[in-house]
Amino acid sequence: MILEEMNETSYIDRIYLRTDGDKTVEINVISKPSNIYSSNRILYSNIIKQLLKESDDKYLLMNNGDEYQLEFIIPDNYHKIEFVAEGYYYIIKQDTNSFFQICRNKKREE
């Protein structure tokens, strides 16, 4: 599972597993928990898998609270396995001055 827990937007370019340092295992199925039993699950999974298959500047965007279930078919014989995600993120900062200004204006109105 991948979950965006922070107040940021993540741009995920590629996700895969690397076994024994040099073998790549691609995602078999990816889905949102909310549509895991949906009839469109396979179509949705295939579209997202294509986005995440290559480092090609085509991103899966994830915002705070977004969650995806990942399934991989892992080979039988391996010594080491690594989860690899490529991409970047932007932190979303709240403008505290605007918040305090709104609070001040509300007090004046009361």
N, C-alpha and C positions, 0 to 999 in steps of 0.2 A: 504494500500500500504506500502511496505517496500522498502527503497531506500538507497543504500550505497553512501553517499555524500563525505566521507573522502578518503584520499589516504591511504587505508588500505585494507586488505583482511579479510573478516568476515567469520567465520565458524559457520553456524547456525545449531544447533543440533535438536532443537524442537521449534515449535511455536504453541500456542493455546490461547484460551480465558478462563479465570476463572470467573465464575459468583458466586456471594454471598459467595466468599471465598473458596468454596470447590467443585463446579461442573465444569467439564472440557468440553469445546466446541472445537472440532477439526476443522481444516480447511476443508471447503467443496470443494472449487476450488482455485487453485493457478495458475497464468499464467503470462507470460511476456507480457507487452503491445504490443510488436512487433508481437506476434503470437496469440493474443486474438481471431482472427477470423480464425485461421489456422485449417485445418481438423485434425491435430494431437493434438489439444488443450486438449482433454480429456485424451489421453494417457500420454502426457507430465505432465498434472496436477496430474494424479494418481501416476506417478513415484516420483514426487517431494513431494506429500503428504505422501508417504510411508517413505521418508527420514526424514520428519519433525514430524512424528507421535510419536516417542519414543526418549527418551534420551539414545542413543545407540552408540555414536561416529561415526555415519554416517552423514556427513555434507553436507549442501547446501553451496557452496562457492560463496561469493559475492565480486566482485571487484568494484572499483570506477565507479559509473554510472549505476551499475546493479539495476534493478527495477523489483518488482513483485507485481501483484495485488492479494489480498487475499479476499476470500469470506467465510463468516461463516453463519451458520443458528443459529440465536440467539433465545433462548427460550423467550416465551411471558412474563413470570413473573420473574423478577429479580430486585434486589435493587442496586447491585454493579456489575460492569464488569471491568476486568483487562486484558490487553494484556500482554502475557508472551512469552519471547524469551529466549532460552538457547543457549549458545555457547561462543565463544571467538573471538578475532580479533588480527591481527598483523598490526602495523603501518608500512607503507613503507616510509623509509626516503631516500631522494635523497642524493647522495654523492656529496656535493658541491665542494670538492677538485678536483674531476674528471671533473666537469663542468668548473671550472676555468682553469684547465690544458688544456682542449680542446680549450678554448678561447685564451689562451696564444699561443698555437701552431698555431692556425689559424692566429693570428696577425703576427707571425714570417714568415709564408709562403707568406703573402701578401707583 
